[in-house]
Amino acid sequence: MKIGITTFVTDEGISGPKLGVALEERGFESMFLAEHSHIPASRRSPAPGGGELPRPYYRAVDPFVALAAVAAVTERLILGTGVTLLIQRDVIHTAKEVATLDLISGGRFVFGVGTGWNREEMADHGTDPRTRGALLDEQLAAIRAIWTDELAEFHGRFLDFEPMYAWPKPVQQPHPPIFLGGAEAAAERAIRHGVGWIPAAVTDPAEIPAQLSRLDGHDLPVTVAFVATDPALIEGYAEAGVQRLLFGLPTLPESETLHALDEIAKVADRYLV
């Protein structure tokens, strides 16, 4: 089982390159960055988990730019988005960003995507929250065509483009791994598209079989996010055959971040490279 972290890189905490180097030095396998283009001031959409929305949500840097900088100073670290809010993005530009990052990193990118939770943020991008799932389905099909077809085209309800040439193509074949972030709906979408799933971790190891049963009969990779530093939970997911665990890393100044990484490493040391 692989061990990574998921976090917000902001203008106030440790920089992406310094964090990437620190992770690679400690044997962590991967680094997944969250995305929010902005946070609408209205705040009508409740924060995930309730309560006040944490400050890093407001100050997140662009994950693709940050991961490109990390790619330049690391050699082995897997670089992922956890998750890209694809429904708020232009699919053609995003296809090029992913392919470019996969190219410059030597094939180290993992594309985590999701529909998001902030309806006002979606609306600011012209996305109708009511049809975001159907839009994501089309985007996933279209982006795979752009990555894999020399002459790509797509004709759907939300997306429509005539035959096009788009380079670079990704280094990984047929394309970078795709993981869908979320709960039941994301698991169902992962099954339909034949891609990976990123659920949030449960808190009780006894709940793991029921959580993973959503993929029963489907041999799809699973990356579990926001895992608590509980040895029993880690072992439970390892025994269940989960591909990767991502520990949530708080957005902190450099020295505090390094201390937090060392604490995670103590608990997960047997799985670190």
N, C-alpha and C positions, 0 to 999 in steps of 0.2 A: 504494500500500500504506500502511496506517495503522500507527502506532507507539504502543504503550502500555507500561505496566508491570504486573506482577503482584507482589503482596507480601502480607505479614502486617502489618496495623496492630495494634500492641499498646499496653499501658499504659506501655511503657518506651522506645519510639522516637518518631519524629516523629508528630504528631497527624494524623488523617485530613484535616481542613480545611487545615492548613498544607501537607501533601503535595499535595492537590488543586490548591491555588493555584499551587504551584511547578511542577507538571506543566503546567498551562494556560499559565503564563507562558513556559515553554520550548517550547511548541508540541506537546507530546505529545497524542495523540488520546484516550487512555483510561487508566482506572485500574481494575484488577481485584483484588478482595480475596478472600483465602482464608478458609475457615471451619473451625473445630473448636469444638464446644460445650464439650468438655472432653477431657482425655487420661487414660484410666484408668491407675491406678498400677501395675497388673500388667505392662503393657508386653509382653504376649505377642505381639502383632502386630508384626512387624519394621518398622522405619522405611523409608519409600521411599528406595531407593538404599543401604540398609544403614547400619550404624554407629549412633551415638547420635542420638536425635531432637533436632533443633535447638530451642533455647529458645523461639523465637516460636510454635511449635506449642502450647505450654502456655499462652500468654498472649494469644492472638488475641482481639480485641474482636469484637462482633457485626457482621457486614459490613453488614447493612441499616441499623442505627442509624448506623454510621460513614459510609456512603454518603449517607444523608439529610443529615448534617451537611456533607458535601462539596458536595452539590447546592446548599446554601444560599449557598455562597461562590464558586461557579463558574458559568460561563455556557455553555460549549461542551463541556466534558470529558464523555466517555462514561463511565458508571459501570457496572461489571460485577462479578459474583461469579465467582470462579475457584478453586474451584467451590463452590456451595451443596450441602451434603450433604442432598439432598431426602429421601432414604429415612429420615433421622432426624427429619423434621419433619412436623408436621400440614399436610396439603396445603391445607386451607381457609384457615388462618391465613397460610400462605406466599403463596397466591394474592393475598390482600389486601395483604400487605406489598409484594409486587412491584408490584401495580397502584398502590398509594399512592406508592411511590418513583418510578414512572414518571410519575405525575401531578405530584408536587411538583418533579420535575427537568425538566418540560417535554418528556417523551419521550426521555430520555437513558439509559435502563437497558437492559443486556444481561444475560440470565439464563443464566449458566453453571451447569450442574448435573453431578453425578456420583454414583457409588455409594460412593466412599470406599474406604479400605484398612484402617481400624482396626476389626477385628471386635468387640473389647470395647466400643468406643464405640457401635457400632451396637446391640449387645445391651442396653446401658444404656438405650437409647431404646425397647426392645421390638421391635427389628427383627431378624429372622432373617437372618444373613449369607448363608445358602444360597439365599434367594429374593429377594435385594435387587434383582437385575436385573429380575425379573418385577414386583416392586413398583414400581420406577421407571417401567416401561412404563405401568402403570396411572396413576401419579401424573401423568405428562406428559399423558396423555389427559384426566384429570379436571381438571387445572389450566387447560388450554386451554378446556374447556367452561365453567368458572367465569368465565374472562376474556371469552369471546365470546358466551355465551348469556344472554339476559335471564332465562330460567328454566332454570337448570342442574341436571342430575342425572347420576348415574353409578352403574353397577351392575357390579361386578367381583368378582374373587376376594378381593382385599385391601381394596378401597375400595367403600363402598356408601352413597350418600346420595340421599334423595328430592329432588324439585324444590325449588330454593332461589333466593332473590334474593341477590346479592352485588355490592356496589359498594364502592369505585369500580371502573370498568373502566379498563384501561390507556389511555394517550394514543395509543400506537403501534398501528396497525391491521395485521393483526387482533389482534396482541399483541406484546410485546417480543421481540426475537430470542432464540432458545434455542440454546445451544451445549452439546454433550455432551463432557465432559472425560474423556480416557483414551486407551487404545491401540486394539487391534483390536476388542474388544467394543463400545467406545464408537463407533467408526466404523460398525460394523454397526447399532447402535441409531440413530445419526444418520440412516442411510439409511432405516431402517424408518419413522422419524417425520418424515423430510423436514426436518431441522433442521441446524444447523451442528455442526462438530467442533472440539475443542480438544485436539490431541495435544501432547506434549512435543517440543521441538526435537531433531533429530539433531545430531551433532557434526561430521559430514563432509558438505559440500555434495553429494558424489556419491551420498549415501543419500537425498536428497530425493525423486527420482522414485519410488523404491520405496515410501517412506513414504506419499506422496500417492496411489499407485496403489490404495490401499484404497477410494478413492472413485471409481474409474474408472467412467465412464458415468453419474455422478450429479453434477449441477451444484449442489453445496452449498457454502456459505461455510466457510472454514477460518481459524481463529485459532490460531497456533502460540505456545506458551508456553515460557518459560525459555530464550530464545534467547541464545546467547553473543554477545558483542560482536566478532564476526568478520565483516568486510566481505564476504568470499566467501560466508558463510552467509546473510547478509542479502540479498545480490544473488541467490543461488540461490533463495531463497523468493520474492523479488519476481518473478523470471523464471517461476516455476512458477504464478504467479497467486494466491498466498495473499492473503487479504483483510487480515489484521492480524498483526503480530508483537508479542509481549509479552516484554519483557526482565524477568528476575527482579531485583527490587530488594531488597537485604538490609535487615533491620530495624535501623536505626541512629538515633542522635541526629540532631537537625535539621541541624546543619552538615555532618556526614558524609553524610547523605542527599542534601543539595543538591549536594555534590561528586560523588557517585556519579551523580546525574542528569545533571550537566554532562558527565561522561565518556561516558555513553551517548549523549547528544545529539551529541557530536563525531563518533561513528561513524555515527549514523543521521540526520544533519542533512538530507540531501537528501529524506528522507521526512517530516520534521516540518512541521507547518502553518506 
